[in-house]
Amino acid sequence: MSKKWGVKMEIKMNSISVVIKGKRIFSNITDTMNSGDMVALTGSSGCGKTTLLNCLGLIQPIESGSILINGKDTSKSVSYTHLTLPTIL
């Protein structure tokens, strides 16, 4: 339990995979993070670190697997919308 806020949170990734524009970014990622955990994402440029964070932030949809936040399967309940913004020069 987080001492600062007194809130317990668990984020669980179960075998998540992501494919973007036909390219597999990563597959079969499984991990659990709890309140108070210190986590570091490391890897080479382009390996999927930001994509993984976008999945956890419910910005990027996953192709398979599940993401549970406090036991709730968020990977099935989120509706993703693609929005293209105009280029501003």
Backbone as XML, in Angstrom:
<?xml version="1.0"?>
<chain id="A" units="angstrom">
  <residue number="1" name="MET">
    <atom name="N" x="0.843" y="-1.174" z="0.000"/>
    <atom name="CA" x="0.000" y="0.000" z="0.000"/>
    <atom name="C" x="0.889" y="1.237" z="0.000"/>
  </residue>
  <residue number="2" name="SER">
    <atom name="N" x="0.519" y="2.209" z="-0.813"/>
    <atom name="CA" x="1.280" y="3.442" z="-0.891"/>
    <atom name="C" x="1.139" y="4.215" z="0.410"/>
  </residue>
  <residue number="3" name="LYS">
    <atom name="N" x="2.262" y="4.543" z="1.042"/>
    <atom name="CA" x="2.220" y="5.264" z="2.311"/>
    <atom name="C" x="1.775" y="6.702" z="2.121"/>
  </residue>
  <residue number="4" name="LYS">
    <atom name="N" x="2.121" y="7.299" z="0.968"/>
    <atom name="CA" x="1.796" y="8.697" z="0.758"/>
    <atom name="C" x="0.294" y="8.921" z="0.600"/>
  </residue>
  <residue number="5" name="TRP">
    <atom name="N" x="-0.360" y="8.098" z="-0.187"/>
    <atom name="CA" x="-1.768" y="8.321" z="-0.492"/>
    <atom name="C" x="-2.699" y="7.322" z="0.186"/>
  </residue>
  <residue number="6" name="GLY">
    <atom name="N" x="-2.179" y="6.218" z="0.666"/>
    <atom name="CA" x="-3.030" y="5.223" z="1.296"/>
    <atom name="C" x="-3.920" y="4.486" z="0.306"/>
  </residue>
  <residue number="7" name="VAL">
    <atom name="N" x="-3.546" y="4.486" z="-0.974"/>
    <atom name="CA" x="-4.348" y="3.856" z="-2.012"/>
    <atom name="C" x="-3.601" y="2.630" z="-2.532"/>
  </residue>
  <residue number="8" name="LYS">
    <atom name="N" x="-4.301" y="1.524" z="-2.611"/>
    <atom name="CA" x="-3.707" y="0.308" z="-3.140"/>
    <atom name="C" x="-4.088" y="0.168" z="-4.610"/>
  </residue>
  <residue number="9" name="MET">
    <atom name="N" x="-3.089" y="-0.108" z="-5.459"/>
    <atom name="CA" x="-3.361" y="-0.309" z="-6.869"/>
    <atom name="C" x="-2.511" y="-1.456" z="-7.385"/>
  </residue>
  <residue number="10" name="GLU">
    <atom name="N" x="-3.108" y="-2.248" z="-8.256"/>
    <atom name="CA" x="-2.384" y="-3.319" z="-8.922"/>
    <atom name="C" x="-2.656" y="-3.225" z="-10.414"/>
  </residue>
  <residue number="11" name="ILE">
    <atom name="N" x="-1.597" y="-3.238" z="-11.203"/>
    <atom name="CA" x="-1.702" y="-3.279" z="-12.659"/>
    <atom name="C" x="-1.081" y="-4.593" z="-13.093"/>
  </residue>
  <residue number="12" name="LYS">
    <atom name="N" x="-1.872" y="-5.390" z="-13.782"/>
    <atom name="CA" x="-1.413" y="-6.707" z="-14.200"/>
    <atom name="C" x="-1.525" y="-6.826" z="-15.719"/>
  </residue>
  <residue number="13" name="MET">
    <atom name="N" x="-0.409" y="-7.195" z="-16.352"/>
    <atom name="CA" x="-0.387" y="-7.455" z="-17.792"/>
    <atom name="C" x="-0.295" y="-8.962" z="-17.971"/>
  </residue>
  <residue number="14" name="ASN">
    <atom name="N" x="-1.223" y="-9.521" z="-18.741"/>
    <atom name="CA" x="-1.255" y="-10.963" z="-18.983"/>
    <atom name="C" x="-1.040" y="-11.239" z="-20.471"/>
  </residue>
  <residue number="15" name="SER">
    <atom name="N" x="0.162" y="-11.628" z="-20.838"/>
    <atom name="CA" x="0.486" y="-12.040" z="-22.205"/>
    <atom name="C" x="0.027" y="-11.030" z="-23.260"/>
  </residue>
  <residue number="16" name="ILE">
    <atom name="N" x="0.320" y="-9.741" z="-23.042"/>
    <atom name="CA" x="-0.144" y="-8.752" z="-24.009"/>
    <atom name="C" x="0.782" y="-8.692" z="-25.223"/>
  </residue>
  <residue number="17" name="SER">
    <atom name="N" x="0.162" y="-8.462" z="-26.364"/>
    <atom name="CA" x="0.863" y="-8.334" z="-27.635"/>
    <atom name="C" x="0.313" y="-7.121" z="-28.376"/>
  </residue>
  <residue number="18" name="VAL">
    <atom name="N" x="1.174" y="-6.445" z="-29.124"/>
    <atom name="CA" x="0.770" y="-5.271" z="-29.895"/>
    <atom name="C" x="1.318" y="-5.388" z="-31.313"/>
  </residue>
  <residue number="19" name="VAL">
    <atom name="N" x="0.436" y="-5.136" z="-32.276"/>
    <atom name="CA" x="0.818" y="-5.067" z="-33.683"/>
    <atom name="C" x="0.335" y="-3.719" z="-34.199"/>
  </residue>
  <residue number="20" name="ILE">
    <atom name="N" x="1.235" y="-2.961" z="-34.820"/>
    <atom name="CA" x="0.892" y="-1.660" z="-35.396"/>
    <atom name="C" x="1.258" y="-1.677" z="-36.870"/>
  </residue>
  <residue number="21" name="LYS">
    <atom name="N" x="0.262" y="-1.407" z="-37.715"/>
    <atom name="CA" x="0.455" y="-1.381" z="-39.171"/>
    <atom name="C" x="1.139" y="-2.652" z="-39.664"/>
  </residue>
  <residue number="22" name="GLY">
    <atom name="N" x="0.708" y="-3.799" z="-39.144"/>
    <atom name="CA" x="1.231" y="-5.081" z="-39.562"/>
    <atom name="C" x="2.562" y="-5.483" z="-38.946"/>
  </residue>
  <residue number="23" name="LYS">
    <atom name="N" x="3.152" y="-4.624" z="-38.131"/>
    <atom name="CA" x="4.443" y="-4.933" z="-37.507"/>
    <atom name="C" x="4.236" y="-5.294" z="-36.036"/>
  </residue>
  <residue number="24" name="ARG">
    <atom name="N" x="4.740" y="-6.477" z="-35.635"/>
    <atom name="CA" x="4.648" y="-6.880" z="-34.231"/>
    <atom name="C" x="5.646" y="-6.060" z="-33.431"/>
  </residue>
  <residue number="25" name="ILE">
    <atom name="N" x="5.134" y="-5.270" z="-32.491"/>
    <atom name="CA" x="5.983" y="-4.416" z="-31.660"/>
    <atom name="C" x="6.539" y="-5.228" z="-30.487"/>
  </residue>
  <residue number="26" name="PHE">
    <atom name="N" x="5.680" y="-5.974" z="-29.821"/>
    <atom name="CA" x="6.110" y="-6.914" z="-28.781"/>
    <atom name="C" x="5.020" y="-7.955" z="-28.593"/>
  </residue>
  <residue number="27" name="SER">
    <atom name="N" x="5.394" y="-9.056" z="-27.948"/>
    <atom name="CA" x="4.405" y="-10.106" z="-27.699"/>
    <atom name="C" x="4.697" y="-10.798" z="-26.369"/>
  </residue>
  <residue number="28" name="ASN">
    <atom name="N" x="3.621" y="-11.304" z="-25.794"/>
    <atom name="CA" x="3.686" y="-12.120" z="-24.584"/>
    <atom name="C" x="4.351" y="-11.411" z="-23.398"/>
  </residue>
  <residue number="29" name="ILE">
    <atom name="N" x="3.993" y="-10.143" z="-23.174"/>
    <atom name="CA" x="4.499" y="-9.395" z="-22.014"/>
    <atom name="C" x="3.589" y="-9.694" z="-20.825"/>
  </residue>
  <residue number="30" name="THR">
    <atom name="N" x="4.177" y="-10.180" z="-19.754"/>
    <atom name="CA" x="3.433" y="-10.494" z="-18.540"/>
    <atom name="C" x="4.187" y="-9.916" z="-17.350"/>
  </residue>
  <residue number="31" name="ASP">
    <atom name="N" x="3.478" y="-9.149" z="-16.530"/>
    <atom name="CA" x="4.084" y="-8.584" z="-15.323"/>
    <atom name="C" x="2.983" y="-8.040" z="-14.428"/>
  </residue>
  <residue number="32" name="THR">
    <atom name="N" x="3.308" y="-7.840" z="-13.174"/>
    <atom name="CA" x="2.386" y="-7.243" z="-12.217"/>
    <atom name="C" x="3.118" y="-6.141" z="-11.465"/>
  </residue>
  <residue number="33" name="MET">
    <atom name="N" x="2.460" y="-4.991" z="-11.348"/>
    <atom name="CA" x="3.016" y="-3.857" z="-10.600"/>
    <atom name="C" x="2.019" y="-3.461" z="-9.530"/>
  </residue>
  <residue number="34" name="ASN">
    <atom name="N" x="2.531" y="-3.207" z="-8.336"/>
    <atom name="CA" x="1.692" y="-2.837" z="-7.202"/>
    <atom name="C" x="2.069" y="-1.459" z="-6.693"/>
  </residue>
  <residue number="35" name="SER">
    <atom name="N" x="1.170" y="-0.868" z="-5.945"/>
    <atom name="CA" x="1.446" y="0.424" z="-5.313"/>
    <atom name="C" x="2.784" y="0.372" z="-4.598"/>
  </residue>
  <residue number="36" name="GLY">
    <atom name="N" x="3.573" y="1.405" z="-4.776"/>
    <atom name="CA" x="4.861" y="1.492" z="-4.107"/>
    <atom name="C" x="6.003" y="0.845" z="-4.856"/>
  </residue>
  <residue number="37" name="ASP">
    <atom name="N" x="5.704" y="0.056" z="-5.910"/>
    <atom name="CA" x="6.773" y="-0.562" z="-6.703"/>
    <atom name="C" x="7.515" y="0.507" z="-7.496"/>
  </residue>
  <residue number="38" name="MET">
    <atom name="N" x="8.808" y="0.345" z="-7.599"/>
    <atom name="CA" x="9.607" y="1.202" z="-8.472"/>
    <atom name="C" x="9.952" y="0.361" z="-9.699"/>
  </residue>
  <residue number="39" name="VAL">
    <atom name="N" x="9.545" y="0.844" z="-10.860"/>
    <atom name="CA" x="9.710" y="0.086" z="-12.099"/>
    <atom name="C" x="10.512" y="0.924" z="-13.086"/>
  </residue>
  <residue number="40" name="ALA">
    <atom name="N" x="11.463" y="0.293" z="-13.761"/>
    <atom name="CA" x="12.242" y="0.964" z="-14.809"/>
    <atom name="C" x="12.039" y="0.199" z="-16.107"/>
  </residue>
  <residue number="41" name="LEU">
    <atom name="N" x="11.681" y="0.935" z="-17.158"/>
    <atom name="CA" x="11.569" y="0.352" z="-18.495"/>
    <atom name="C" x="12.828" y="0.714" z="-19.254"/>
  </residue>
  <residue number="42" name="THR">
    <atom name="N" x="13.578" y="-0.281" z="-19.647"/>
    <atom name="CA" x="14.811" y="-0.017" z="-20.382"/>
    <atom name="C" x="14.808" y="-0.823" z="-21.673"/>
  </residue>
  <residue number="43" name="GLY">
    <atom name="N" x="15.555" y="-0.348" z="-22.637"/>
    <atom name="CA" x="15.676" y="-1.052" z="-23.904"/>
    <atom name="C" x="16.147" y="-0.104" z="-24.976"/>
  </residue>
  <residue number="44" name="SER">
    <atom name="N" x="16.498" y="-0.670" z="-26.097"/>
    <atom name="CA" x="17.009" y="0.143" z="-27.199"/>
    <atom name="C" x="15.892" y="0.962" z="-27.826"/>
  </residue>
  <residue number="45" name="SER">
    <atom name="N" x="16.296" y="1.962" z="-28.576"/>
    <atom name="CA" x="15.355" y="2.823" z="-29.281"/>
    <atom name="C" x="14.483" y="1.984" z="-30.211"/>
  </residue>
  <residue number="46" name="GLY">
    <atom name="N" x="13.179" y="2.202" z="-30.137"/>
    <atom name="CA" x="12.262" y="1.501" z="-31.028"/>
    <atom name="C" x="11.836" y="0.125" z="-30.579"/>
  </residue>
  <residue number="47" name="CYS">
    <atom name="N" x="12.176" y="-0.274" z="-29.352"/>
    <atom name="CA" x="11.845" y="-1.641" z="-28.918"/>
    <atom name="C" x="10.430" y="-1.764" z="-28.344"/>
  </residue>
  <residue number="48" name="GLY">
    <atom name="N" x="9.727" y="-0.643" z="-28.118"/>
    <atom name="CA" x="8.344" y="-0.707" z="-27.654"/>
    <atom name="C" x="8.085" y="-0.162" z="-26.264"/>
  </residue>
  <residue number="49" name="LYS">
    <atom name="N" x="9.048" y="0.555" z="-25.678"/>
    <atom name="CA" x="8.868" y="1.090" z="-24.313"/>
    <atom name="C" x="7.682" y="2.058" z="-24.252"/>
  </residue>
  <residue number="50" name="THR">
    <atom name="N" x="7.650" y="3.012" z="-25.162"/>
    <atom name="CA" x="6.562" y="4.000" z="-25.175"/>
    <atom name="C" x="5.240" y="3.342" z="-25.533"/>
  </residue>
  <residue number="51" name="THR">
    <atom name="N" x="5.280" y="2.393" z="-26.445"/>
    <atom name="CA" x="4.063" y="1.662" z="-26.816"/>
    <atom name="C" x="3.495" y="0.934" z="-25.607"/>
  </residue>
  <residue number="52" name="LEU">
    <atom name="N" x="4.346" y="0.304" z="-24.812"/>
    <atom name="CA" x="3.883" y="-0.382" z="-23.612"/>
    <atom name="C" x="3.231" y="0.600" z="-22.637"/>
  </residue>
  <residue number="53" name="LEU">
    <atom name="N" x="3.860" y="1.748" z="-22.437"/>
    <atom name="CA" x="3.269" y="2.762" z="-21.551"/>
    <atom name="C" x="1.939" y="3.258" z="-22.102"/>
  </residue>
  <residue number="54" name="ASN">
    <atom name="N" x="1.848" y="3.407" z="-23.419"/>
    <atom name="CA" x="0.578" y="3.823" z="-24.025"/>
    <atom name="C" x="-0.505" y="2.765" z="-23.833"/>
  </residue>
  <residue number="55" name="CYS">
    <atom name="N" x="-0.128" y="1.500" z="-23.851"/>
    <atom name="CA" x="-1.088" y="0.428" z="-23.564"/>
    <atom name="C" x="-1.572" y="0.517" z="-22.122"/>
  </residue>
  <residue number="56" name="LEU">
    <atom name="N" x="-0.647" y="0.708" z="-21.208"/>
    <atom name="CA" x="-1.015" y="0.802" z="-19.793"/>
    <atom name="C" x="-1.858" y="2.040" z="-19.517"/>
  </residue>
  <residue number="57" name="GLY">
    <atom name="N" x="-1.627" y="3.105" z="-20.282"/>
    <atom name="CA" x="-2.420" y="4.330" z="-20.145"/>
    <atom name="C" x="-3.705" y="4.290" z="-20.952"/>
  </residue>
  <residue number="58" name="LEU">
    <atom name="N" x="-3.998" y="3.135" z="-21.545"/>
    <atom name="CA" x="-5.215" y="2.901" z="-22.334"/>
    <atom name="C" x="-5.285" y="3.807" z="-23.557"/>
  </residue>
  <residue number="59" name="ILE">
    <atom name="N" x="-4.123" y="4.162" z="-24.097"/>
    <atom name="CA" x="-4.040" y="4.975" z="-25.314"/>
    <atom name="C" x="-3.893" y="4.079" z="-26.535"/>
  </residue>
  <residue number="60" name="GLN">
    <atom name="N" x="-3.098" y="3.024" z="-26.406"/>
    <atom name="CA" x="-2.822" y="2.093" z="-27.505"/>
    <atom name="C" x="-3.542" y="0.766" z="-27.247"/>
  </residue>
  <residue number="61" name="PRO">
    <atom name="N" x="-4.365" y="0.305" z="-28.184"/>
    <atom name="CA" x="-5.027" y="-0.990" z="-27.982"/>
    <atom name="C" x="-4.040" y="-2.149" z="-28.101"/>
  </residue>
  <residue number="62" name="ILE">
    <atom name="N" x="-4.342" y="-3.228" z="-27.422"/>
    <atom name="CA" x="-3.521" y="-4.429" z="-27.517"/>
    <atom name="C" x="-4.201" y="-5.402" z="-28.478"/>
  </residue>
  <residue number="63" name="GLU">
    <atom name="N" x="-3.390" y="-6.235" z="-29.104"/>
    <atom name="CA" x="-3.947" y="-7.230" z="-30.028"/>
    <atom name="C" x="-4.453" y="-8.452" z="-29.277"/>
  </residue>
  <residue number="64" name="SER">
    <atom name="N" x="-3.705" y="-8.865" z="-28.256"/>
    <atom name="CA" x="-4.121" y="-10.032" z="-27.480"/>
    <atom name="C" x="-3.622" y="-9.891" z="-26.054"/>
  </residue>
  <residue number="65" name="GLY">
    <atom name="N" x="-4.185" y="-10.722" z="-25.188"/>
    <atom name="CA" x="-3.853" y="-10.649" z="-23.775"/>
    <atom name="C" x="-4.825" y="-9.758" z="-23.031"/>
  </residue>
  <residue number="66" name="SER">
    <atom name="N" x="-4.442" y="-9.357" z="-21.829"/>
    <atom name="CA" x="-5.323" y="-8.497" z="-21.035"/>
    <atom name="C" x="-4.504" y="-7.597" z="-20.116"/>
  </residue>
  <residue number="67" name="ILE">
    <atom name="N" x="-5.094" y="-6.455" z="-19.801"/>
    <atom name="CA" x="-4.533" y="-5.525" z="-18.823"/>
    <atom name="C" x="-5.594" y="-5.345" z="-17.745"/>
  </residue>
  <residue number="68" name="LEU">
    <atom name="N" x="-5.233" y="-5.727" z="-16.529"/>
    <atom name="CA" x="-6.161" y="-5.599" z="-15.416"/>
    <atom name="C" x="-5.673" y="-4.514" z="-14.469"/>
  </residue>
  <residue number="69" name="ILE">
    <atom name="N" x="-6.556" y="-3.603" z="-14.123"/>
    <atom name="CA" x="-6.259" y="-2.578" z="-13.131"/>
    <atom name="C" x="-7.193" y="-2.825" z="-11.958"/>
  </residue>
  <residue number="70" name="ASN">
    <atom name="N" x="-6.588" y="-3.171" z="-10.829"/>
    <atom name="CA" x="-7.343" y="-3.567" z="-9.633"/>
    <atom name="C" x="-8.367" y="-4.650" z="-9.965"/>
  </residue>
  <residue number="71" name="GLY">
    <atom name="N" x="-7.964" y="-5.600" z="-10.803"/>
    <atom name="CA" x="-8.813" y="-6.730" z="-11.135"/>
    <atom name="C" x="-9.789" y="-6.499" z="-12.266"/>
  </residue>
  <residue number="72" name="LYS">
    <atom name="N" x="-9.943" y="-5.253" z="-12.733"/>
    <atom name="CA" x="-10.883" y="-4.948" z="-13.814"/>
    <atom name="C" x="-10.151" y="-5.044" z="-15.148"/>
  </residue>
  <residue number="73" name="ASP">
    <atom name="N" x="-10.701" y="-5.834" z="-16.069"/>
    <atom name="CA" x="-10.092" y="-6.020" z="-17.386"/>
    <atom name="C" x="-10.367" y="-4.789" z="-18.250"/>
  </residue>
  <residue number="74" name="THR">
    <atom name="N" x="-9.418" y="-3.884" z="-18.277"/>
    <atom name="CA" x="-9.582" y="-2.637" z="-19.026"/>
    <atom name="C" x="-9.350" y="-2.830" z="-20.515"/>
  </residue>
  <residue number="75" name="SER">
    <atom name="N" x="-8.688" y="-3.897" z="-20.903"/>
    <atom name="CA" x="-8.393" y="-4.108" z="-22.320"/>
    <atom name="C" x="-9.645" y="-4.407" z="-23.131"/>
  </residue>
  <residue number="76" name="LYS">
    <atom name="N" x="-10.701" y="-4.821" z="-22.491"/>
    <atom name="CA" x="-11.938" y="-5.145" z="-23.197"/>
    <atom name="C" x="-12.982" y="-4.029" z="-23.099"/>
  </residue>
  <residue number="77" name="SER">
    <atom name="N" x="-12.808" y="-3.100" z="-22.178"/>
    <atom name="CA" x="-13.852" y="-2.107" z="-21.940"/>
    <atom name="C" x="-13.545" y="-0.735" z="-22.526"/>
  </residue>
  <residue number="78" name="VAL">
    <atom name="N" x="-12.400" y="-0.601" z="-23.178"/>
    <atom name="CA" x="-12.002" y="0.701" z="-23.706"/>
    <atom name="C" x="-12.334" y="0.768" z="-25.189"/>
  </residue>
  <residue number="79" name="SER">
    <atom name="N" x="-12.928" y="1.878" z="-25.601"/>
    <atom name="CA" x="-13.209" y="2.107" z="-27.011"/>
    <atom name="C" x="-12.162" y="3.069" z="-27.546"/>
  </residue>
  <residue number="80" name="TYR">
    <atom name="N" x="-11.397" y="2.625" z="-28.526"/>
    <atom name="CA" x="-10.318" y="3.437" z="-29.076"/>
    <atom name="C" x="-10.811" y="4.170" z="-30.320"/>
  </residue>
  <residue number="81" name="THR">
    <atom name="N" x="-10.450" y="5.422" z="-30.426"/>
    <atom name="CA" x="-10.793" y="6.226" z="-31.586"/>
    <atom name="C" x="-9.514" y="6.768" z="-32.189"/>
  </residue>
  <residue number="82" name="HIS">
    <atom name="N" x="-9.402" y="6.652" z="-33.497"/>
    <atom name="CA" x="-8.229" y="7.191" z="-34.183"/>
    <atom name="C" x="-8.548" y="8.617" z="-34.630"/>
  </residue>
  <residue number="83" name="LEU">
    <atom name="N" x="-7.698" y="9.539" z="-34.282"/>
    <atom name="CA" x="-7.882" y="10.940" z="-34.638"/>
    <atom name="C" x="-6.615" y="11.435" z="-35.312"/>
  </residue>
  <residue number="84" name="THR">
    <atom name="N" x="-6.775" y="11.981" z="-36.517"/>
    <atom name="CA" x="-5.632" y="12.544" z="-37.224"/>
    <atom name="C" x="-5.697" y="14.053" z="-37.093"/>
  </residue>
  <residue number="85" name="LEU">
    <atom name="N" x="-4.633" y="14.625" z="-36.534"/>
    <atom name="CA" x="-4.580" y="16.066" z="-36.344"/>
    <atom name="C" x="-3.900" y="16.720" z="-37.544"/>
  </residue>
  <residue number="86" name="PRO">
    <atom name="N" x="-4.308" y="17.932" z="-37.895"/>
    <atom name="CA" x="-3.672" y="18.610" z="-39.026"/>
    <atom name="C" x="-2.236" y="19.019" z="-38.680"/>
  </residue>
  <residue number="87" name="THR">
    <atom name="N" x="-1.398" y="19.074" z="-39.691"/>
    <atom name="CA" x="-0.033" y="19.520" z="-39.501"/>
    <atom name="C" x="-0.021" y="21.039" z="-39.419"/>
  </residue>
  <residue number="88" name="ILE">
    <atom name="N" x="0.636" y="21.537" z="-38.391"/>
    <atom name="CA" x="0.747" y="22.979" z="-38.194"/>
    <atom name="C" x="2.189" y="23.370" z="-38.445"/>
  </residue>
  <residue number="89" name="LEU">
    <atom name="N" x="2.419" y="24.249" z="-39.386"/>
    <atom name="CA" x="3.772" y="24.677" z="-39.713"/>
    <atom name="C" x="4.083" y="26.007" z="-39.096"/>
  </residue>
</chain>
